[in-house]
Structure formats: structure tokens, C-alpha cells
Amino acid sequence: MMKIELKGGAELRRKLMAMEKGLAADFLRPIVDAGAQDLRAAMVSLVPRQTGALAGGIQLEHIKAGKGYAYALVAPDEEQYYGMFQEYGLGTGRSTPVSERTRRRRSTYEASLAIRKKMIVEQGLSGPAWEAAIAGLGKRERKRQKYLAEGRYLQGERRPNMAAHPFMRPAVTWRWPYIRQMITERLRALVKKFEAAA
């Protein structure tokens, strides 16, 4: 979770609060909502894509709004919890001994990839010809080939110390100056509107 706070707007806020009779209690909510939508769009454009589920899971949630404050959260929803691993990576960077079980799973995965490459890329098998080719494989290898064909995860596929592929922090760095400017302009327009009406 990342928190962004507009600084240097104390005087502007004081003026707005002085005009509170003409304003709704949560007058800041649409302004904060516009900034949060901009940030969400930036995150969606930067998120690593394989299936698109993580990009689709980035949501805007209104936390609370009231007299002189509004909070919104932009983050992946609970089902896309793995966005945290994309943002910060996995592992500590230490080199630790690999267990025999992990080594065996990795070698099996590499062998399954090699079989798939030979059948699909080199021999160009598809449809019934591919089904006939995998029928001659062992039961476990047939299952692994079907998993690979469906794009599903295989044990031995993940490597330790996965590098971070951040999308939230770069989105904030990229869009925050524009969001800050937009918030300032909308608040200034609100102040001018009420000054003209007074």
C-alpha cells in the first residue's frame, strides 16, 4: 500500500473550510477520485502481463471522506495478492543450497519444455497429431505436456530470488506531478467559484 499526501495546501484548505456552508461535507472526494483514477490507469499500463488478471484486479477503493479530507486506495484486490511479489520480488538474494527435490523438479520441468519444443516447434505437431504424439509418453509426462499446453504452472518452473518488476512505485513517480497539478487546479477553481459568488 502506498500513501500520497498533498503538501503545501494548508492555506488553500483553510479557505475552503471557511466556505464550508456552501460545500458538501465530502467536497474533496471527486477531486481525490480523479487523481486516484489517473494513478490506477498508470499502474494498469505498467503492470507485467501474462494473463491480464493482475491488471484487471487493480481497483480503486474509497476509504473515507468528510469535512476537509478524503482518502482513496489504489491497489490490487485480494485475489491478485501476488502483485506484491511482482512489485517487490521474491527471495533475499542469498545463494543457498538447492534441495535434491527442488533440483529434480527443475530438471523435470526443463525436460518437459524440451519435449514440447521438439513436438511443437521442430515437428510442428498440432491437434490430433499432437495428441497421438503425447499418447506415447508416460502418464506423468502426458499430464505435464497438457499443463504446458494450457499455460498452467508446473512445479520446478519458479526460480528463487525472482527480480522485482515494480509497477506501483514507478506509476507514482511518473504520475504524481500531474496529479498534484490537477488537484491544485481543481481546488483553485473551487476557491475562485465561491469567491465570485460571495
Phi, psi and omega in degrees: 000136180239140181245132177241133180229133179281122181254156178083010181254021184297315181294319178297318179296319180300317180295318180295319180294330178292336180262018189301334181297328181267004183242151172289157183300326182249046183297339180280342186302313180296329180289314179294323179299318180296318178295319180293323178296320177299314180296319178299316179299322178294318179297316180299322181288337183260347186294138175297139184241134167231305177252342183089358182293321181294317178298318179289340182270357178283117187239157174255126180236129176278120181277300176195158178211146180197205184290101176087010177210154175204136180233137176224149180242129175244115183194162173296145178284178187300324182292336178257043180303332183292352175301331177297321180289326176295318184291316187250352181083180180233145175088175185251353183090356180281148175267116180240152179300140179269133181290160180298321180298315179294319179298319180294317179297320180293318181293324177296317179298315179298320179295320179295321177297319180295319178297315180299316180299318181296317183285317187274310186278308187282317182265344178066033181283144174203164178059227182298326180295321179292318179300319180293323180293319181281344177296333180277357179272165176295163184302313182294319180292323176301316180298316180296321180294322177293321177298315180297320180295328179275354181078020181275164182284139175244141176297139184097351182284319184284140177253150180290161176057048177298131180293150177290143173235071188295145176226337180281309181297315177297327178296318179295314180300319183287312190265341186303317178302321180289319179296315179300317179296318180296316179297316180299315181295320180291321177293320178298318179297323179295317178298314181297322179300316182281332175294320179293325181284338184284000000 
